[in-house]
Amino acid sequence: MREGREKGKYGRYLFHVILPDGSNFAERMIRRGYSRYFTKYGKSARYGRLYEQAEFLARREGCGIWKNRVKVQRQPLKAEH
């Protein structure tokens, strides 16, 4: 099932794919770490919070693309004398 008839900035239709069990396909992909919530061109008014939460959980649990991520701690810059 496809939801919506909303057009994006470039005139293309934007759809939310709802699976037969009622789950949101994008949320499922983000939650499993197969994708991140891409917000460069804006956020989903309808599902933004759901996608943000899914990415947060995937990152926290190290799922998919978030597995084995090295946490880099920034070193303070040393002043040159």
C-alpha positions as a Python dict, from the first residue, in 0.01 Angstrom:
ca = {
    (1, 'M'): (0, 0, 0),
    (2, 'R'): (131, 346, -84),
    (3, 'E'): (31, 643, 123),
    (4, 'G'): (1, 1002, 5),
    (5, 'R'): (2, 1201, -315),
    (6, 'E'): (241, 1467, -200),
    (7, 'K'): (491, 1612, -447),
    (8, 'G'): (841, 1709, -348),
    (9, 'K'): (1050, 2011, -438),
    (10, 'Y'): (1122, 1880, -788),
    (11, 'G'): (765, 1779, -872),
    (12, 'R'): (812, 1408, -803),
    (13, 'Y'): (558, 1213, -602),
    (14, 'L'): (667, 1113, -254),
    (15, 'F'): (525, 796, -104),
    (16, 'H'): (536, 623, 230),
    (17, 'V'): (528, 247, 183),
    (18, 'I'): (308, 69, 435),
    (19, 'L'): (350, -307, 437),
    (20, 'P'): (58, -554, 458),
    (21, 'D'): (120, -599, 831),
    (22, 'G'): (74, -222, 880),
    (23, 'S'): (441, -144, 943),
    (24, 'N'): (626, 139, 773),
    (25, 'F'): (892, 11, 529),
    (26, 'A'): (1131, 306, 577),
    (27, 'E'): (1109, 280, 957),
    (28, 'R'): (1187, -90, 934),
    (29, 'M'): (1495, -27, 718),
    (30, 'I'): (1619, 251, 946),
    (31, 'R'): (1554, 50, 1263),
    (32, 'R'): (1750, -248, 1131),
    (33, 'G'): (2041, -22, 1042),
    (34, 'Y'): (2007, -70, 666),
    (35, 'S'): (1961, 302, 616),
    (36, 'R'): (1985, 626, 804),
    (37, 'Y'): (1714, 891, 826),
    (38, 'F'): (1825, 1125, 549),
    (39, 'T'): (1716, 1482, 628),
    (40, 'K'): (1934, 1690, 396),
    (41, 'Y'): (1634, 1817, 201),
    (42, 'G'): (1383, 1825, 486),
    (43, 'K'): (1212, 1604, 737),
    (44, 'S'): (897, 1399, 712),
    (45, 'A'): (618, 1590, 886),
    (46, 'R'): (421, 1271, 933),
    (47, 'Y'): (691, 1017, 1021),
    (48, 'G'): (995, 1224, 1121),
    (49, 'R'): (979, 1138, 1492),
    (50, 'L'): (934, 769, 1413),
    (51, 'Y'): (1238, 770, 1184),
    (52, 'E'): (1451, 964, 1433),
    (53, 'Q'): (1364, 717, 1709),
    (54, 'A'): (1436, 422, 1479),
    (55, 'E'): (1780, 561, 1393),
    (56, 'F'): (1855, 636, 1758),
    (57, 'L'): (1776, 276, 1855),
    (58, 'A'): (1971, 129, 1563),
    (59, 'R'): (2276, 341, 1653),
    (60, 'R'): (2251, 258, 2023),
    (61, 'E'): (2223, -115, 1953),
    (62, 'G'): (2488, -117, 1679),
    (63, 'C'): (2256, -253, 1409),
    (64, 'G'): (2354, -273, 1041),
    (65, 'I'): (2559, 25, 928),
    (66, 'W'): (2607, 129, 1291),
    (67, 'K'): (2783, -196, 1382),
    (68, 'N'): (3148, -162, 1475),
    (69, 'R'): (3139, 217, 1450),
    (70, 'V'): (3446, 365, 1612),
    (71, 'K'): (3360, 644, 1851),
    (72, 'V'): (3611, 918, 1792),
    (73, 'Q'): (3687, 1148, 2078),
    (74, 'R'): (3814, 1486, 1973),
    (75, 'Q'): (4151, 1585, 2112),
    (76, 'P'): (4189, 1947, 2216),
    (77, 'L'): (4422, 2142, 1993),
    (78, 'K'): (4759, 2212, 2146),
    (79, 'A'): (4871, 2571, 2146),
    (80, 'E'): (5190, 2629, 1953),
    (81, 'H'): (5460, 2828, 2133),
}
